[in-house]
Amino acid sequence: MDAPATGWTENGTDRSPDATLIHRTLTEISPVADQATSYFYALLFIRYPDLRDLFPVSMDVQRDRLLRAILTAADRLDDPDALAEYLGELGRGHRKYGTLPAHYPAVGEALLGALSRYATTTWDAETEAAWVRAYTAISQIMIDAAAEDEQRAPARWHAEVVSHDLRTRDIAILTVRPDQAYPYLAGQYAAMETPWWPRNWRHYSFASAPRPDGLLTFHIKAVPAGWVSSALVYRARPGDILRLGPPTGSMTVDHSTHTGLLCLGGGTGIGPIKALVEDVAEHGDRRPVEVFYGARSGHDLYDIDTMMRLQKTYPWLEVRTVVSTGPGTEGALKGLLPEAVRQCGPWHEYDAYLSGPPGMIRSSVDVLRGIGMPAERIRHDCVEEMTTTGPA
């Protein structure tokens, strides 16, 4: 596990005393973060074996998520607004795992045990006190957010698969019917659990704007060694029951402005981009929307017919396809998606929305920042960020 990158200045002038001590701890454990993570879970499960049932049987993928989330929160200690937003989502999201207020002290105890063992140079009574204060604040924000959410929403939804459309050998479009109303915004995502891999939750973006019939659509790509994604692509059938966590994510359209939308969708990342287009249409906006749909080859542009129909329907929408290696469709741009966007600019009057593999998002952010787009006008929910919301 990589320790979280800090947001403080190098000279420390912007840090509170507690944040300074916590930053020193994070810096020291960074080279041994994997060992600290293993020790953390060993302490937690040995001292509180009943908590083991809250976590997946196999911890290979999710084992570092809880500790990473705590350390990320501690790293944001001096930014109250960012801390409250981040922890609020964590607290609400952890309801689906069955997390209770009584579980937080056990996690805090294991956290302090792991930190004191691996931060041998910086750990002392003052540092411990700083971490106790930080974790107390972190856990209380999460507990309060969960309690507030409990008054208005279930901890999880059951959703029946109503259609399963295998578009390519490893991509399926899945439509489900939740057992009760599921309010969300286009551009958000949800955690999903299958009956074949209990307690293994994976995040998938909604591939349509909210529908009158209440159905939810997801685009799923089976990834190597991806237990959940492979089950959804190759095993799920109509009638199967999945479980969903609450909607989350901030890649949503600001309808109070008329700024154009520059949308980059790589692979199944075109799903949430399509949802954003539908959302703009439903609000009656006529703002320009430029979509770049990227894939390896024309064959991998599995939802191109849908995007072309939308383009014919809405004169304010333009869809460009970009293929990186194989043969493309008629009129497709060749090369990498971010470079195609750079060449078709400038984009001074647009807000950017990015969805796709982490590498594509990182390179796209670099390109957009390089051509002068401010960071606050670039929106995405990167996979690495999404994984911090898991319990294990």
C-alpha positions, -999 to +999 in steps of 0.1 A: +000+000+000+012+034-009+010+060+019-011+090+009+005+119-006+004+150+016-010+183+007+011+204+030+039+228+021+074+215+024+083+241+051+053+231+072+041+267+077+005+257+069+003+228+093-013+227+127+008+211+155-012+178+153-010+178+115+028+182+117+032+152+140+009+131+119+027+141+087+060+129+103+044+096+111+031+092+075+065+100+061+082+075+083+059+046+076+056+052+038+085+028+030+071+000+051+034+007+044+027-029+033+041-043+065+022-018+086-010-028+068-005-065+075+003-058+111-028-036+114-051-064+102-033-090+123-040-069+155-076-062+145-085-098+138-066-114+167-081-090+192-115-087+177-121-119+157-158-112+153-149-083+130-134-107+104-169-115+090-172-079+078-143-084+054-139-105+022-127-141+026-097-132+004-080-099+013-057-097-017-075-068-034-091-050-005-068-055+024-052-020+023-084+000+018-094+006+054-060+017+066-054+038+034-087+056+040-078+064+076-043+076+066-058+097+037-083+113+061-055+121+086-035+136+058-064+161+052-067+171+089-060+208+082-086+210+054-120+207+073-142+210+043-123+183+023-121+162+054-159+164+061-168+156+025-144+127+023-154+112+056-191+118+051-190+096+020-169+070+038-193+069+068-224+066+045-207+040+024-196+018+053-232+012+063-235-014+036-208-035+053-227-036+086-202-012+103-215-001+137-203+028+160-189+001+184-165-011+157-146+022+155-126+019+188-113-015+178-100-001+145-085+028+163-067+005+187-052-015+158-042+016+140-023+030+170-007-004+175+005-006+139+018+030+138+037+027+171+054-005+158+065+010+125+070+047+132+098+039+157+117+071+152+089+097+154+065+079+178+062+093+213+035+103+238+029+136+220+025+119+186+002+093+200-020+120+216-022+137+182-033+105+165-058+098+192-074+132+186-073+128+149-088+094+149-115+104+174-125+133+151-123+110+120-145+083+135-171+107+149-176+124+115-181+090+099-205+079+127-225+110+125-227+108+087-239+072+089-265+081+115-279+109+094-280+088+063-298+060+082-328+084+086-333+087+048-318+058+030-313+020+034-278+007+040-279-013+008-303-020-021-311-054-036-313-052-074-326-078-098-309-082-131-335-076-159-312-077-189-277-087-198-263-077-231-228-091-240-215-065-264-179-079-269-162-110-256-154-092-223-179-063-220-215-065-210-243-039-205-262-048-173-296-034-164-310-040-129-342-031-110-336-020-074-360-031-048-368+005-038-362+040-051-326+046-058-318+084-062-286+093-079-271+118-103-256+112-138-219+109-134-220+091-101-211+055-093-220+028-068-205-002-051-218-036-062-217-070-046-225-103-064-239-135-048-209-154-060-183-133-042-198-122-009-183-091+008-163-083-023-176-049-035-165-032-067-174+002-080-193+008-113-205+040-128-241+045-139-244+044-176-276+064-180-292+094-164-320+086-139-349+069-157-386+072-151-389+034-148-362+034-120-339+009-138-302+013-135-276+005-162-239-004-159-212-011-185-190-039-171-156-050-185-142-083-173-106-076-161-079-102-156-082-118-121-113-096-116-137-119-097-166-095-095-163-081-130-159-116-145-189-129-127-210-099-139-199-104-175-199-142-179-222-155-151-249-130-143-283-136-159-318-121-157-333-129-123-300-128-104-300-106-073-271-081-067-266-057-039-258-020-043-243+005-020-253+042-020-245+065-049-214+085-046-190+106-067-187+142-078-184+140-116-218+157-120-229+185-143-234+220-128-266+231-144-263+266-130-238+275-157-238+273-195-202+263-199-195+237-226-187+201-216-156+183-229-161+146-222-134+120-225-146+084-223-121+055-226-134+020-229-164+014-206-158+050-194-182+059-222-210+047-199-210+076-175-202+100-203-234+089-221-253+095-188-239+131-187-251+137-222-286+124-213-286+146-182-278+177-203-306+169-227-331+163-199-324+197-184-331+214-218-296+228-220-282+237-254-246+241-243-220+225-265-210+190-256-179+175-272-174+138-266-142+119-274-148+081-273-115+062-272-107+025-276-079+003-289-098-004-322-131+001-339-143-032-326-139-020-290-162+009-296-190-013-284-216+015-278-208+037-308-243+032-323-259+047-292-235+077-292-242+083-329-279+082-323-275+108-296-254+130-319-282+129-346-308+138-320-290+167-304-274+194-326-253+206-297-235+173-293-205+162-313-189+127-309-154+119-321-140+084-320-103+078-313-085+044-318-050+038-306-038+007-324-062-013-345-085-004-374-110+023-366-144+034-377-150+059-406-136+093-396-119+080-364-089+098-351-058+077-346-035+078-316-040+082-279-071+099-266-055+127-246-033+137-276-064+138-299-081+161-274-051+184-274-049+186-311-086+194-314-085+223-290-085+249-277-110+242-248-110+275-230-148+277-227-152+241-215-153+220-183-137+186-187-152+153-176-130+122-177-139+086-173-119+055-181-088+036-170-066+053-144-037+058-168-059+075-193-073+099-166-038+108-154-025+115-188-056+134-198-053+156-167-017+163-176-027+173-211-055+195-200-035+212-174-007+217-199-030+236-223-041+259-195-073+243-181-076+251-144-077+220-121-111+230-107-126+226-142-114+190-146-138+165-131-132+128-127-136+100-102-104+080-107-103+043-098-076+049-072-098+074-054-128+051-056-111+022-040-105+041-008-142+038+000-139+000+006-138-015+041-109-038+037 
